[in-house]
């Protein structure tokens, strides 16, 4: 075995001075909220969201859930002609949880 010393470098740059943050703040509670469940067509996306849906209903009984299916993951919703449908769905939810099934 060689006796060398190795330096491990990360491929990630420290170029962005803005810390990552969400688009909107997290709601204080999920009670009485509508949570959107966004999935694509990958195999594990729907089952994982179904488990999450059941647990959310147990923990927050007054929370309602709304599904949106992006069934063509290699095409944007704009390319699918579904942008207006997606934007309308977004207006009816307080937060979104997405699952890509990978």
C-alpha positions as CSV (number, residue, x, y, z in Angstrom):
1,X,0.0,0.0,0.0
2,X,1.3,3.5,-0.8
3,X,2.2,5.8,2.1
4,X,1.0,8.9,0.3
5,X,-1.2,11.7,1.7
6,X,-4.3,12.5,-0.3
7,X,-6.2,15.7,-0.4
8,X,-9.9,15.2,-1.1
9,X,-11.5,18.1,-2.9
10,X,-15.2,18.8,-3.2
11,X,-16.7,19.6,-6.7
12,X,-19.0,22.2,-5.1
13,X,-18.0,25.8,-5.4
14,X,-18.5,28.4,-2.7
15,X,-19.5,31.0,-5.3
16,X,-23.1,31.8,-4.2
17,X,-23.0,34.3,-1.3
18,X,-26.8,33.9,-0.8
19,X,-27.8,31.2,1.6
20,X,-30.4,28.7,0.3
21,X,-33.9,29.4,1.5
22,X,-37.4,28.3,0.6
23,X,-39.6,30.2,-1.7
24,X,-42.1,30.8,1.1
25,X,-41.8,30.4,4.8
26,X,-43.1,27.2,6.3
27,X,-46.6,27.4,7.8
28,X,-46.6,27.4,11.6
29,X,-49.0,24.5,11.6
30,X,-50.7,22.2,9.0
31,X,-54.0,22.3,10.9
32,X,-56.8,23.6,8.7
33,X,-54.5,23.9,5.7
34,X,-54.6,22.5,2.2
35,X,-51.4,20.6,1.4
36,X,-50.6,19.9,-2.2
37,X,-49.0,16.5,-3.1
38,X,-47.1,16.7,-6.4
39,X,-45.9,13.6,-8.1
40,X,-44.3,12.4,-11.3
41,X,-44.7,9.1,-13.1
42,X,-41.8,7.3,-11.4
43,X,-42.6,4.1,-9.7
44,X,-42.1,5.1,-6.1
45,X,-43.6,8.6,-6.3
46,X,-47.3,7.7,-5.7
47,X,-46.8,5.0,-3.0
48,X,-44.5,7.3,-1.0
49,X,-47.0,10.2,-1.1
50,X,-49.8,7.8,-0.2
51,X,-48.0,6.9,3.0
52,X,-47.3,10.5,3.7
53,X,-51.0,11.4,3.0
54,X,-52.1,8.8,5.5
55,X,-49.7,10.0,8.2
56,X,-50.7,13.6,7.6
57,X,-54.4,12.7,8.0
58,X,-53.6,10.9,11.3
59,X,-51.6,13.8,12.7
60,X,-53.5,16.7,11.3
61,X,-57.2,15.6,10.9
62,X,-58.4,19.0,9.8
63,X,-55.8,19.2,7.0
64,X,-57.0,18.6,3.4
65,X,-54.8,17.2,0.7
66,X,-54.8,17.9,-3.0
67,X,-52.9,15.9,-5.6
68,X,-51.4,17.0,-8.9
69,X,-49.8,14.5,-11.2
70,X,-46.9,15.5,-13.5
71,X,-47.1,12.4,-15.6
72,X,-44.4,13.3,-18.1
73,X,-41.3,14.0,-16.0
74,X,-39.1,14.6,-19.1
75,X,-41.4,17.5,-20.3
76,X,-42.2,20.7,-18.4
77,X,-45.7,21.5,-17.6
78,X,-45.5,24.3,-20.1
79,X,-44.5,21.8,-22.8
80,X,-47.4,19.6,-21.8
81,X,-49.8,22.5,-22.1
82,X,-50.7,22.3,-18.4
83,X,-49.2,25.5,-17.0
84,X,-52.6,27.2,-16.3
85,X,-53.9,24.0,-14.7
86,X,-50.8,23.8,-12.5
87,X,-51.0,27.5,-11.5
88,X,-54.7,27.2,-10.6
89,X,-53.9,24.1,-8.5
90,X,-51.1,26.1,-6.7
91,X,-53.5,28.9,-5.8
92,X,-55.6,26.4,-3.9
93,X,-52.9,25.0,-1.6
94,X,-51.0,26.4,1.3
95,X,-47.9,24.3,0.8
96,X,-46.6,21.6,-1.6
97,X,-44.8,18.4,-1.0
98,X,-43.3,16.7,-4.1
99,X,-42.1,13.2,-4.7
100,X,-40.1,12.2,-7.7
101,X,-39.9,8.5,-7.0
102,X,-36.2,8.0,-7.5
